[in-house]
Amino acid sequence: MKCLKSLNPTIMNNVRALETKYHTEIGFHLRKALRGFHERYAIIKPSTEYQDGNYAFDLVYQLNLIISVRIRQHKYIKYRDMTIRYKSKNGGITEFEKIKNGYAKIYLYAYESEDRDSFVKVRIVDVDAIRKLIAQERYSIYKNDDGTELAAFRFSDIATFGGAIYQYD
């Protein structure tokens, strides 16, 4: 598996720049989706006797989420699907392989406004639905001019498989 440091720094900086640019807006949508996260992923358990006796708390609420983010340009909004990298230029591990192998949990997928200053559409999905779609081969492959490929998953299929956690549009 390639480490992120070995990837092209310009590509990494551009991707991270978008995440930084929209940090506040990403946080807004994640907070709005919190109820959906709680219902799916939260664990509430009694504290240990030690915790109760020494720290004065009775319950432990655990919500440990790792969130993948993809921000798309407005021109792609018309496709009504979620795309993830299926084949890279250099043969490195792709997002498709990572998801298939169980590494992702939640995906925030957003489209920028035409003037690229806000989000006009956001989907937060449970990646387990994508794994089910992969297992059933319910996705399309699109070849890009640069030799890379994308796997496309319809948002309606993601919802059918219980993956729709949150939507804004």
N, C-alpha and C positions, 0 to 999 in steps of 0.2 A: 504494500500500500504506500502510495506517495504521501509524504508529509506536505503540509501546506507551504512550508518554506521553500520546497523545491518547485512549486508552481511559478508561473510567470508573475513577477511582482506587480506589473502594470495591471494585469487582469484582476489579481487579488485586490489591489488598491481600488480599482473601479467598483468592484462588488462591495467591498467594505465601505466605500464612500457612500453608496446608496443606502446601506443599512444605517450609517451614521446620519446621513441627511434626514432620513425619515424616522429616526429613533423615537421622537415624541409621538408621532402618529402610530407607529408600531405598538408602543406602550399603551396608547389609547384603546386600540382594537383588542389587544390582549386582555386588558382590564375588563372590557365589555364582554369578552368571551369567558371570563373567569367562572361563571356559573357552569358552563358546559365542561370546563376542565374539572371543576370540583365533582360533578356528577360522574365523570368517567375515571378520574385518576387519583382522587384524594383518598388517603388512608387516615382514619381516626381511630386511635387506639389508647388504652389506658396508659398512664405513665407508670414507670416502675415504682416500687416502694421507695427506693432511694431518691428518685426524682421528686416524688410526692413529699417525702420527709425532709429533704434538704433544699429543694428549690421551690416548693409551694405551687406546683402545677399538677393537674390531675389527668389531663389529656394531651396527646401529641397529635397534631394535625400535620400530615406530611403531603406535600404536593411537589414532586420533583419532576419537572418537565424540561426537556431539551427541545428547543424549537428551531426548525430550519426555516429560512426566509428566502423567498424569491420575489423580486420586484421586476415587473415587466413594463415595457413601454406601452403607451395607450393604443398604438396601432394593432396590438395583439388581442385586444379585448373581444373582438368579434368572433373568436374561435370557440369560446365557451368550454375551454378545456384547460387542464393543468399540464404543463410540459416539464419534463425533467431530462437531464442529460442521459442519453442512452449509449452514446459512443463519443469518445473524446478524440482529439487530433493525435495525441501522443500515446494512446493506448492505456492511459492511466485509469484507475478505478473511477467509476462514474456514480452519480447520485442514484441512478437506477439500481446498481449493484449494492450500494450501501443500504438502500431501502429494502431490497429483496433479502439481504442478509440480516435484517432486523435492527439496524443502527438508528433509525429515525423514529420519532414518536408523533410529533405534531409538525404540521407545515403551515406557515403563514404565507399565502400567495396573494400578491397585490398587483394592481395595475395603476400606473401613474396617470395623472390628468394630462391632457394634451400639452399644457404649458409646463409640465414636469415639476409642479410645486406642491402636489398633494396626491392622495390616493382617491380614485373614483370607484374602485371595486376591491373588496378584500374577501378572501375565503380562508378560513382556518379549518384544516382537515386532520382527521385522525389517520395516520399513515397506515394503520392496520387495514383500512379499506383498500388502499393502494396495493398492499401486499396480496390481498384477496383477488384483486383485479389482475395482478401479475400472474398469480397461480392459474387463473382461468384464461389467461392471454387475452384479456379485454382491454386492449390499448392499441394505438396506432403508432407506427414509426415514421418519422419525417426526416428526410435527409436535407442537411444544410449545404450550401455552396462551398463551405470551407472543409468538408469531409466529416464533420460531426453529425450526430444524429440525436433526435429527441424522441422520447416516448410521450405520447399524449393520452391523458385520461380525462374522459368527459366528466364534468362536475355532476351531471345527473347520475352517472354510474357510481361515483364516489358516494353520493347521497344514498343511493339504493343499498350500498354495502355498509351503511351506518357511519360513514366518515364525515358527514357534514356537521361540524361543531358550531360554526359561526359564519355569517355572511353579512356583508355591507355593500350596498350599491344603490 
